[in-house]
Amino acid sequence: MADILPVARMQRKRREEGERSSRRSFTILSRGMAKAVLCFLAAGEVCSTAAWVTPSDCFAGHRTRKNILRRSKPSASASISRLSASAGERAKRLLILGLNKYSHDAACCIVDTSGAHLYGGEKERLSRVKHDGGEVDDLVDQALTSVDATLDDVAMVVQSNHHFRIAPFEDRLPWAVSQGHYPPSYIDPLNIFAGIPKREVSHHLAHAWSVITQAPFDEGLVVVMDGMGESYRYMADSHSQAEYLTDLDLLDSATSEQRSAFIQNPRQLLAGKGYREAESAYLFSRSSAAGGPTVMPLFKRWTEERSPPELFNHGFENMESMGAVYSRVSSQIFGDWNVCGKVMGLAPWAKAGSTGEATDMWKGLLDDGFRLMEGNLLLSKEEQGGFRVNWDLLESLPHDCLGTDPTFMSFAPLAWRVQRDLENAAMTLIQELKERTGARNLCLVGGVALNSVLNGRICRELGFDRVFIPPFPGDEGIAFGCAMAGLHHFIRKQPAEAARAELETSSVAGHPVTPYSGYDYTADPEGMDAVLDEYKHWIVTQRYTESEIVAETAQLLADGKVVAWFQGGAEMGPRALGHRSILADPRNKTMVDFLNKEVKHREAFRPFAPSVIAEEADGWFEDLPECGSPYMSITAAVREERRGLVPAVCHVDGTARLQTVRESDEPLFYRLLQQFFKLTGIPMVVNTSFNIKGEPIVEEPGDALRSFLATEGAIHTLIMGDVMIERRPFPTEDVLNQVPLRDTSQPLRVQETYLMHTKDDSESRKSMKSVRLGRMGGRGDGWVDFDAADLRLLQMIDNEITIQDILDRCLNEASVFLGSEVDEQELEVLVAESAGKAVGEEVALEDDSLPVTVDVSECVGAEVQCRVMEGLQRLYSRQLVYFEESSE
């Protein structure tokens, strides 16, 4: 039997062949899937256990892309289709594979030798673990499949990992894997690439390469700002090694004028100390006379390396980069360094009149006399006016903020302070670099370039002709930067005339690459139909033409419905831009609360973004740059006279992080906006990423269907390609009328232990859960998962017992019943609630005691089984668990 994974997917999949002999397998199904069991029971169909648990038969779409693409991972001894192709089958292609590897946000890009961007994807979308790092074999497998290629077609692999050098690490991997330090997937051929030329690029330089080849201008300034970059020690130790490209190598080839213009801060690096990149700046040109793009370092600030490398994926907040200080505040408030977008969203609430004891403690931060960081980044902290971090203030802040205020509003002044300090420091740096170089065009990249409030101020206030921010400015964009560095630095060695002719038609001639660069599932009708068939018991589907899809969706939105929109290849980068989106009507002022609470299950203070027709944007937003905001990179003020018309996209300060949509960028999404504009007079919709709490944006159709069903109707309709999908209505009457009543009073029971995989915004957790499962109904197999109290109650039910009898028994085993000691009154309340669940009714308490008139013996045996099924409508928030014994 094929390996069975839960829908949530385990981050590490077992790869060793023959290691499994006999085991208990299971699949955890999401809330809405309870319907299928009831539908089967009502219709009298037989559902075998194997049909529920075998992924190849039923839940293949929930495992990996391999199932959707109708392929499977071969054994180590088998021929691997993605590794090679038989000689003579087809002409060999020349592809460059770019990778961000081992550190967080692992990603892969493929380009060909013309510069065409063929694929871009992130590991988190496959593993379903946000910001996932580590090995990339599955991601590379998908990437090669997407472009119909094998490793034979890969001319070079260019990769980056700013935590440590990749080449020496991979030299030691066979030993490390043999000792169990890493899983075998680390030495998979699709992760190691034996026999293929491999190169590395330092972190900030890879960021720079990700923009200079696609910026819509031929020369300009590139500013890289993030939490931390490459280690100076790694650069110096590997200086002049041909396989590792760093800023030091570029400075070696610089003219004397370029070297004298380079600014390093601090001027002298002290022996014995470790340093990492904090902020960098480069000048670039795409002059065809030079044979392609060129880049030269202009400025680099180093921060002392104060954290051991093994902690870099979990926190680096004691470093002195702007990004690290911002991440420290993210950890301070939310317990997660990598949710800086929440900090940006919370900041405006500091001026919205929030009150309370905790707020009073923080309100001093609104005074400019209390700054977390300030000064000129071009100057060292020893110089007058140099950049400084206020460690005394930072370290005096309470460390236990998380959980002290569930609304987080108390901490808005802290968020506002770090946001204001970031803007001041970054804008001062960029303004000085502009004055020193005379640059008219600017590229922003690195994690700080995700701060759309800062980006908006830079566009409005610093006077650049054009500002370009790519759709993937964070570390996922490193993969594209590596691929471009491979193409233009490591591979392209041809005469200037040939380079000029190729550049004129390639993707590096000033044409931004599409963010929709993932595998296009909607272009695979057979795969789509297979996934829809797997979910047929929970959904109702209807196919439409493209025009009908646009018209029907626009009408649903105009009627106030929330719609999930799944089209084409997934976006690369953190923003949903119309391919993996949840859409809603911006006119509805209650929509923000509804989406945050019922759909996204996230903090109430967080705003939602609009996607607006580009040609209409100026009439609704103030001071937009000429290039607009195609990748949701800029925050702008909604025109005051328009705010009342679109309250769902106006943040508390009247701003919005908008996406401007042109027909040339995404024709189908543009047509949807046009149709909504025609119906409502509003040229925009609410657009938020299509995912449930704690998960990345959906990748495949199975992810989309699972997330859609998990919202329990909060998302009214899912549009997937040309298919409109709605939830199948719950057949209450059919269940009650058709399920035969059973004579026995006690349902069949079994106790089982299984691995529960849960996730939240901060981390993924695995824990062992022991549950007792009650088998309900007269036909088929249905295992209803109750909590401990519910299960204990059902276990006691017979034809005679009353609730009072149950209470008396439970008082003697409260620790078993609840897992902790409770007093009698608490137990009475819980037993009453559990009894209500079992019979599908509410059981009211009178005078803090159980009413004697409520007698479970009046609805036991067959009737309780039937009424529990009816009560499943109230139990939809729970999961069903199916399992079976299986062996290899």
N, C-alpha and C positions, 0 to 999 in steps of 0.2 A: 504494500500500500504506500502511496506517496506520503511524504512527510506532511503533517497537519499542523497548521499555524492558526492562532486566533486571529480574528479580524483585525485587531489592533496591531498585529504583526510583532514578532520578536525582533529586536534590533540585530541580534546575531543568529543566523540560521545555521543549523547543523549541516556540515558538509561531508564529514567522514562517511565513506561507504562502508556498510556492514557493521556499524557500531550499534545499530538498533536491532534487538531481537524480538522483544515483546514489551509493549508498553501500553499505557492507557492514554488515548488521544482525545482531544476535545476541541470544540469550536465555540467561542462565545459570540452570540448573535446580539445585535443591537435591538433597542426597544421595539421598534415598529414590526420586527420580524415575528412577534408573537402571533400576528394575524394568520400566518400561513398554517400554523398548527390548528387553529380553530377552524379555518376554512377547510382543511383536510378532514377534520373530524366531522364537521357539519355535512360535508358532501359524501362522507362515508368512504373516502379514498384511503388506500393503504399507503402509508409512508414508511419505508423501511429505515432502520437506524442508519444503515450505511449511506442512504441517500442524503441524510442530513449532515454527515460528518466527512464524507470523502470529497476533498476539494476538486478532484478531477471530474466528479459527477455533479457537484452542486455549487461549491463555493470557490471555484477556481479563480474567479475575478477578485477574490479577497486576498490572494496570496502574494503574487508578485506580477510584474509586467510579463514575465515569461508565459504565464497562462493566457493573458490577454492577447499576446502576440503569437499565440499558438506555438510555443516552443518550450523546451524544458532544459534544465541544467544537466549536462551529461556527467557521467562518472569520470573519475580521474583517468581511467583506462580507455574511455571512449574518445572518438574523434570529436573535437569541439568546433562547431561550425563557425563560431566567432573568432577562432584563433587562426584558421587558415582555410584556403580554398584550393581545390585540386588544380594543379598546373594545367593551363590551357582552357579552363572553364570560362574565363573572362579576362579582359585586360586589367592589369594591376593599376590601382589608383594611387595617388600621392596625397595623403591626408596628414594633417598635423593635429595631434591630440593635446589639448591644454587641460591641465588639472590643478585644482586646489585640493590638497590631499593631506589627510591625517588630522589637521586642525579642524576647528568648527566650520560649518558651512561648506563641506566638501562639494565640489562641482566639477563638471566636465563640459568642454566645448570641442567641437570638431570644425576645422576649416580646411579648404583645399588650397592648392598652390596659387589659385587666382585671388584668394582672399575671401571667397564666398563662405559665409557663416552657415554651416549645415545643421548644426545641432547645439543646443545649450540646455543643460539640466542640472538639478541639484539632488544630492543623495537623500535629503530629508523627505523629498516627495515620494521616494520609493520605500524608505524604511519607516515612514510615518513618525519619526522622532525629530522635533524641531531643532534646527541648526546642527544636524547630525554630522559627525566627522568620521575619521578612521579610514579604513580601506575603501576602495572604489570599484571593486570588480563587478558588482551588479550594475552599477551606474554605467560603467564602460560597456558592459554587455548590452544594455538598452541603447546606448548611444550608437554603437556600431550597427545594431539591428535597425535602428531608425533610418540610417543612411545606406542600408544594404551593403555593408562593408565587413571585412574581417581584419584581423591584425596584420595580415599580409599587405593590406592597403595603407598601413600607417607608416609614413616615412620618418616621423620623429615624434617623440613624446616630450613635451615641455611642461614642467610642474613646479609647484611652489608650496612650501610649508614654512611659515615664519617661526614655528616653535623650534625646529631643528633641521639640519641638513638632511635631505632625503637619501642621497646616495650612500653615505656610510650607515645610515639606519637600515636600509634595505639589504646591505651586505651582511648584516648580522641577523636578519630575519629568519633564515632557515634554522639556525640554532635556537633563537628565541621561541619559534613556533614549536620546535621539538621538545622544548622544556615547558610548554604550556603557558608561556607569557602572553602569547597572542593566538587567536584562532587560525586555523589553516587557511582561511580566506585571505589572510595577509600575504601568502605566497602563491595565491592563485595567478595563473599566467596573465589574467586581465587586470591584475594589480601590479605585477612585477615587470612585465614587458621585456622579458629576456630576449636578447638578440636585436632589439630595436634601439637606435640611438636615442639617448635620454639627456635632457638638459634641465637646468634649474634657473629660475629668475628670482631675485630678491623681492621682498614683499611690496614695498612702495613703488619700485620700478615696474612690477607687474600691474599694479593699479594704474600707473601712468599709461602703460601700453594698452590698457583696456579702453582708453578714451581717445588717444591721439590718432588712431586709425579710423575712427568713425565720427569724429567731431565735424560739424557742418561748416568748418572753416579750415584754411590751410596752415595757419600758424597761430600760436597763442601760448598762454600760461596754463600750466596744470598744477593744481594745489591738491595734495594728498593729506588728509587728516583722519586719524583713527585712534584706536586704543593703544596699539603698539605694532611695530613692524619688525623688520629683520634685526638680528643681532650683529653688532659691529664686529664682534670676535669672529663670527662665521664668515663675514665678508673679508676680513683681514687675513684669516687663516687660509682662505681659498682664493686669494687675490690672484688674478691673471690665469686662473684655471679655465680652460676653454669651455668646459661644460657648465659653468656656473656664472651667470651674468649679474653683476651688481653695479651700483653707482660708482664704486671705486674704479671699475674697468672703464666706464664712460669717461671719467675724469682723466684717466691715463691717456685717452685719445683726444682730449680737448685741446684747443688752442690756448696759448698763454693768456689771452684776453678772457676766454671762458673760465679758465681756472682762477684768475684773479677776481672774477665777478662772483664766484661761488662763495656762499656764506655758510659757515658751520657754527652751530651753537650747541655746546660750549666750544670755544675756540680750540682748547686743548683737552683731550680725553685723558683722564688720569689712569695710570697703570694700576692694574689690580682690580679695577671696577668693571662691571659689565654694563653695556649700553645697548639700547634699542631705539629704532626709529620712532620718533613721536610725530613730527610733521615734516613734510618735504614739498619742494616746488621744483618744477622743470619747465624748460622752454622747448617747444617742439615746432617742427616744420615738416610739411609734406611736399617740399620742392621736388619736382620730377627730375631736375638736373642732378640731384643727389642720389637718384635711383630709388627713392622711396622715403618713408617717414624717418626722421631723425629726432632724437631726444637728448637733452643735456641737462644734468642737475644744476639747479640754481641755488637752492637753499635746503639745508637739512638740520633739524634740531633733534638731538639725542636726549633720551631720558634714561636715568640710571635704572638698571635692571634689579629690582628689589624682590621679585617673586621667583621661587624655583620653577623651572619649566613645566613640571608636572601639574602646576596649578593654573597655567595660562588659560585652559579651557573653562576654568571655574571661577576665575577672578584675578585681576591684575590691577586692582583699584588703588594700590599704593604707588603706582608710577605717576609721572608728572606730565603726561600728554593731556591735551584737552579732552580727548575721547575717554581716557582712563578716569579722569575726575568726574566726568558726566556719568560714566558707568558706576562709579562708586556711589553716587547719589541714587542711581537706579537700584543698586543693591540695598542701600540704606532704607529706601521706601518700600520696595516691592520684593526684596529678597532675591533678586535676579539681576545680574549685571547686564544681561542682554535684552532688556525690555526698555531701552531708552526712549522708544516712541511713546510709552506710557508717561514718562517724565515730561516730554514735550506737550502731551495732551493735558496733563494735570496743571501745568504752569499757569495758564490764563485764569484759572479759578482763584488764584491768590488775590486778584483784584476784583473778584465777584462778590465780596462781602461775606466770605465764609467766617464763621465764628466758632467759639468753643474754647475750652481750657487748653486743649492741645494746640490749637491754632495760636493762642496767645504766646505759647512757648516758642513758636517759630517765627512770629511776625516780625521780630527784629531783623530777619534776613531781607525784608523788603527795603531796609535802609541801605543806601549805597556804601555806608561805612563798614558793612559786613559783607565782604566778598570772599568767595571760595577760591577764585583764581583771577589774576589781573596782570596787566603789563604787556610789554612788547615782546613777542616771540622771537624776534630777530636778535634780541639782547639777552645775555645770560643773566641769571638771577643775582649775580654779584654786581652787575652794572646798574646804574641809576635808571629806573623805569623798566628794568628787565622783567620777564615773566616770572611770577611766583604763585605757588599754591599755598593757601592758608591752611596748613596742616593743624595748627592749634585749633582753629574753628572746626575743621572737618572731624578731628578726633574727639572733640568735646561733644559732638552730637550723640544722642542716645543710640545704642546699637540694636535696640529691640523694638524698632518701629513697627515691623511687620505684625499685623494682627491687633495692634492697639487702636486702630481706627478702620473698620471695614470699608468705609467710604473713601478713605485716603485723603479726604478734603483737608484734614488738619495739616498735611504735609505740603500743601500747594505752595506756601511761601518758599520752602526749600527747593521745590521744582522750579519755581519762578527765578530764584536766585541763580541756580546753576545754568538755566537757559540764558538769562541776561548776560552772565559772565562769559559763556561760550560765544555768544554773538559779538560782544565787545572785543574779545581777544582775536577771534577769527577775522572779523572785518578789519581790524587794525593791521593784522598781518597781510591780508590780501591787498589792502589799499597801499601799503608800503611797497610791496612787490610790484604792483602796477606802476607806481611812480618811478621805481628804479629801472624798470624794463621798458616802459612805454607800451606794454602789451594792451591790445584792444579787445582781445577775446580771452575767455576764461573757461577752463574745464575744472569741475569739482568732482572729486572721487575719494573713496575711503568711507568708512562707516559714518563719519560725521556728515557726509554729504547726503545722508538720509534725513537730516534735520531740515524739514521743509520750511520751517519758520526762518531759520538762518538763511537758507537758499533764497527765499523771497526777499529778504532785506538786501542781500548781495545784489540781486538782479535790479532792485529798485534804486539803490543808493550809491553804488560804487562806480557807475558810469561806464561799464563795459558795453561794447557794441553788441556782443552776443555771449551768452553763458550756456554751456552745455553740461548736463548731468545725465549720465547714462541710466538705463532702466535697472542696472545691477551695480550700483556703486560700492556695495559691501564686498565681503570676501568671496561671495559666489562669483563676482566679476573677475576675480583673479584668474579663473580658468580661461576666460576669453583673452585677458591680457597675456597669459602665457602662450596661447596659440598664436597671437599676433606677433609676439617677440620671436617665436620660433620661425614664423614665416619671413619676417623682415630682417631679423638679425642673424639667425642661425642658418637659414636655408637659402634665402634669396641672394644669389651671387650671379648677377647677369648684367650685361651692358645697360647703360642708362637709357638708351633708346628703347630697348625691349621692356625695361621696367616702366618707362613712361607710358607706352602703349597699353600695358597690362593694367596699370593703375587707373587709367581713364575708364575702364569698364568694370573695375572690381569694387568690392564693398568698402575699400579703404579710400575711395575718392570723395570722402566727405558725406557719405550716406549712412546715417545711423542704422545699426543692425536692428532687425525686428526683435522685440522681447518675446514673441510667440514662437520660441525655437525648440520646444519639446516635441515629443512624439505626438502625431495627430491621430488620436483614437477615433475621431468622428469620420476620418477618411477610410476606416476599416469596417465596412458594414457587417461583415461576417463576425468579427470580434464583438462589435456593439450588440448585435442580435443575440449572441451567445450570453452576454452578461445580462441583457434585459430578460432573457428566458429564465435565467437563474433566479431572478427576482419577481417572476410573474405572479406569484401568489400574494405579493404585498403591494403591487402597483397596477395602475391602469395606464395604458399607453395609447397614443394616437399619433400617426405620422402626418406631416404637413409638408407643403412646398416651402421653400425659403421665404417667399413673400407672405404666405399664411403664418409662418412662425413669427415673423416680425410683427404682423398685424395682431395676432392673438396675444403675444407677449406684451405689446404696448397697451392693449386693452386691459389685460390683467393688472398691470402696474397702475394704470389710470383708475382702476376700480379699487385700488388700495391693497392689492395682494402683494406678498413678497415672493419673488421669483429667483430661483437659482439658475444660472446661465453657464453652460458648459459647452465650449466650442473649440475646435482645432487643437493646436499644440499649447501646452501650458506656458504661462509666462515664466521667464527666468528673472529672478529678483523677487523682492518681498511684496511688491504691489500687485493686486489683481487689476488688470487693465482691460477687462472685457472678454476674457476667455475662461476664467475660473472665478466668477463673480456672483455675489448675492445682490440683487437689485430691488429697489423700492421707490415709492413715490416721495419726492422731496417736499411736497406740499403739506404732508401730514405731520403736525407738530408733535404727535405722540410716537412717531416712528422711531426716534432715537431710543427712547426707553424700551419700546417693544423689541427692537433689534438687539440691544444690549442685554436685556433680561431673558427673552424667550428664544432668540436665535443664537447669538454669540456667547451668551452666558458669561459676560465680562463686566468690568467695572462701569458704573453708571456715568462717570465723568467723561468717558471717551467719546469723541465725536465721530462722525461719518463723512466720507468724502463724496463730492459730486463728480460725475463724468458728464461733461458739457460739450455740446457742439462747438468746435473751435471758432467758427465764424460768428457765433453768438456770444462768445465769452466776454468780450469787452463791454457789452451792455449789462452784464451782471456782476463783474468783478473789477476792482480798481487796480490800475498800474500793472497790468500784465505785460511781461516782456513780449517782444515780437514773435519769438519762437514758441510762445505758449508754455504749457506744462504737460507734454504728451505722456510722461511717465509718472504723473502724480508726485512731482518733485518739489513743487512750490506751493506755499501757502499765501493766499491773497485775501484782502478784505472783500466781503460781499457788499455790493453797493447798498447803502443804507435804505434807500427807497424800495429795494427789492427783497430785503431780508424777511419781511413778513410773508412773502410768497413762497419761500423755500426754507422754512424753519428747520427741516430735518438735516440740512447740510451746513447750518450756521453754528459755529462753536460759540461758547459763552462770550467771547470777545468779538464776535461778528466776522470771523475769518473762516476760510475753508481750504483744505489741501485738495486742490482740484486736478482733474485730468482733462486736458483738452483733446478732443477726438476729431481727427480729419478723416475724410473718406479714404484717402490714400493709405492711411495707417491701418485701419481696420474697417473694411466696407460694411460688413454685416452689423457690427455694433453701431456704426454710424447711422445705418438705416433704421435701426431700432430707436435711436435717440431722435431721429427726424420724425418718425411716426408718433412717438410720445409727445413731441413738440406740437405736431399737428392736432393731436387729441386734446391737449391741455394748455397749450400756450407756454409751456415751460420747457426750455431746451436742455434739460439735464435730468439725470436720475441719481438716486443714492446708489453708490457702488462700494461694497465691502467684500473682502476676500471670502471665498467659498471654503469654509472649514468650520469645524466645531471646536469648542474650547480645548486647548492643549494640543491640537494637531496642526501640522502644516497645511497649506493650501492643498486641496484635492488634486490628485494627479490623473487617475484612471477612472473609467466609468464606475467601477465597483466602489471606489472611494466616494464618488459623487452620490451614488444611490444610498450608501450606508449613512452618509452625513445628512442627506435629505430626509431619510426615514427617522433618524435620531432626533430631529427637531420636533417630532410629534405634531406635525401639521402647522407649525409656525411658519415654515416655508410652504407656501400653498402649492407651487408647481415647480418642477424641474424641467428645464429645456436642455436637451442633450442632442446636439446636432439637429436633425430634422424631426426629433421625437419630443412630444409633450407628455410629461409623466406626472401623474397624480397618485396620491395614496388610495389604496383600495379600501372602501368603506368597511367598517367592522360589522360582520353579519350577526348581530345580537339575536334577532328573532330566529334566524336559521339555526343557530347553535342551540337555543333553548328548545326549539321544536323538534329538531332532528337527532340530537344526541340522546341515545337511550339511557334511561336512569339505571344506575347500578344498585343491586340489592345489598352489597356489602357496605359496611359503614366506614371502613378504614381504607384510604387509598394505599396502593403499594408504595413502599418507601425504600430508600437506599441512602446510605451516607457515603459521601465521596469527597475527596480532597483534590483541588485543582489549582493551577497557577493563574492568578488574576493579574493582568497587566493594566495598570492605571497610569494616566498622565495628567499633568496640570501644566500651568504656564512655566513652571520653574524646572521640573525634572520628570523623568519617567521612573516609575516604581514598579517593582514586582513583589508580590507577597503571596503566601499560601493561604487559601481560604478553605475552611471545612464547612460544607453545607449538607442539609438533608433535603432530598428532593421528593416531592409528592407527585406520583404519576396519576394524571387526571383523565377522565373521559373513558369511553367504552371502546374506542377503535384507535388504531395507530399508536404512535409513540409521542407523547408530549410530556416534558418534564418541566414543571413550573417551579421557578426558583423563588423561595420566600426567604425573608431574613430569619434570624435565629428565633425570635419571638413567634413569628407566624408558623414556622415549622414545628416548634414545640407544641403549639396549640393544636395544629392539625394532627399531630401524632397522638394526642390524647382523645380526640373526638371518637365517640362511639354512639350507640343509639340511646344511651342513658345519661351520659355525663352532662352536667350543667356548668355554666361559667363559674359559679361559686366553687364547684368541685375543682375546676381547673386552677382557680386562684389558690385554693388550699394546697394543692399539690406543688404549684410553682413556688410558693413561699419557702418550701423546703429545698429548693434547688435553684435559687436565684442566680447563683454564680454560673451555673450551667446555662440557665435560661437567657441571661443577658451578658455574661462575661464579666460581671462585676456585681458587688453587693448593692442592693437597693432596699429602700424601706417599703412598707406594705402599701402605702398610698400610691407611690410611684408605680408599683407593680400592678395595682388595680387599674390604673389608667392605661398601662401598656397592654394588659390582657384585654381590656375593652376594645382598644384600637385594633389589636390583632384579630379579635373575634369579628369585628366589623369587616375587616378585609376578607376573612374567610367566607362570610355569608354575603358579601357584596353590599353591605349596608353599614350605615354609621350606627354605632352603639353609644348612646348618650349616657353620661354620668349624672347622677342626682345626689346632691349633698356629699360629693367626694367619695361616693361608694357605688358599687355595682348594683343596678336595680335587680331585685329578686325576680321580677317578671320576665327578664330576658333569659331564655333557656335555650341553650344550644341544641338540646335534645329535640326541639321542635323543627330543626332544619339540619339534620345530620344525614349520614349515609349518602344515598343517591342524590338527594336534593342539594346537599352542601357541595357535592362535586359539580353539579350543574350551575349553582349560583356562584361558585368560585370562578367558573369560566366567564360568566357574565361580569363578575367583578374584575376581570382582567383589564377592562377598560380603565379601571382605577389603578391597576398595577403596571401600566405601560412604562412607567419610569424604571421598572426593573428589567433585568436581562433574563433570557432563557439560556440554559446550558444543556447541550447535547453531548453525549459521550458514548464510547464503545470500546471494547477490548479489540486491539489490533496487533498484528505482528507482521514482520517483514516476510 
